């Protein structure tokens, strides 16, 4: 007669719960499943490459006026850093294209 040990319940227990991601700022569920961990409000790199100069400037000003100021009011330091990095990325793209963007002072980022 063979000895049969009962399985450990943490590995054998089936649950029907669908768990929410711990951070909601990482992206939509479909993006997380595909391996994309960017914020859904940020322009994808392919759109940044195709966008004209006025669109990139508008994106910077939109982030600064809307999301960045709201994050400052909430005191959300991680969101503030993320938006600063997004704006600097767009500014670097403008500089790469030969445009000196001076509308918003980003020297303290």
C-alpha positions in Angstrom: 0.0 0.0 0.0 1.5 3.3 -1.1 1.6 6.4 1.1 -0.2 9.4 -0.4 0.3 12.8 1.1 -2.3 15.5 0.9 -1.3 18.5 -1.3 -0.4 21.9 0.2 -3.6 24.1 -0.1 -1.8 27.2 -1.2 -0.9 25.5 -4.5 -3.9 23.3 -5.0 -6.7 25.6 -4.0 -8.7 27.0 -6.9 -10.1 30.5 -6.7 -12.5 32.3 -9.0 -11.3 35.8 -8.0 -9.8 38.0 -10.6 -7.2 40.2 -9.0 -6.7 43.9 -9.7 -3.1 45.0 -10.5 -1.4 46.6 -7.5 -0.6 49.8 -9.4 -3.2 51.3 -11.7 -0.9 53.8 -13.3 1.0 51.2 -15.2 -1.5 50.9 -18.0 -4.6 49.1 -19.0 -5.0 45.4 -18.4 -4.6 44.6 -22.0 -1.3 46.5 -22.1 0.0 44.8 -19.0 -0.8 41.4 -20.5 1.2 42.3 -23.6 4.2 43.4 -21.6 3.8 47.1 -22.1 4.3 48.9 -18.8 3.8 52.5 -19.8 1.1 54.9 -18.7 -1.8 55.0 -21.1 -1.7 58.8 -21.3 1.9 58.9 -22.7 2.3 59.0 -26.5 3.8 55.8 -27.9 7.3 56.2 -29.4 5.9 55.5 -32.9 3.5 58.4 -32.6 6.3 60.7 -31.2 8.4 59.8 -34.3 5.5 60.7 -36.7 4.1 63.7 -34.9 4.8 67.2 -36.1 6.5 69.9 -33.9 3.3 71.7 -32.9 1.7 68.4 -31.8 4.8 67.6 -29.5 4.7 71.1 -28.1 0.9 70.7 -27.4 1.6 67.4 -25.7 4.1 69.0 -23.3 1.8 71.9 -22.5 -1.2 69.5 -22.0 0.8 67.3 -19.6 2.0 70.4 -17.7 -1.4 72.1 -17.5 -3.5 69.0 -16.7 -1.8 65.9 -15.2 1.3 67.6 -13.8 -0.6 70.3 -11.9 -3.2 67.8 -10.6 -0.4 65.6 -9.3 1.2 68.6 -7.6 -2.1 69.4 -5.9 -2.5 65.8 -4.7 1.2 65.7 -3.6 1.7 62.4 -5.6 5.5 62.4 -6.0 5.6 59.3 -8.2 3.2 60.8 -10.7 5.1 64.1 -10.6 8.3 62.4 -11.5 6.6 60.4 -14.2 5.1 63.5 -15.8 8.4 65.3 -15.6 10.2 62.5 -17.4 7.5 62.4 -20.0 7.8 66.1 -20.7 11.6 65.9 -20.8 11.4 63.0 -23.3 9.2 65.1 -25.6 11.6 68.1 -25.1 14.6 66.0 -26.1 12.7 64.9 -29.2 12.1 68.5 -30.1 15.7 69.4 -29.5 16.7 66.4 -31.8 14.6 67.9 -34.5 16.3 71.3 -34.1 13.6 73.2 -32.2 14.5 75.0 -29.0 11.4 74.6 -26.7 11.3 77.4 -24.1 7.5 77.7 -23.3 7.8 75.8 -20.0 10.8 76.1 -17.7 12.0 72.5 -17.1 15.3 73.4 -15.6 14.2 72.3 -12.1 13.0 68.8 -13.1 
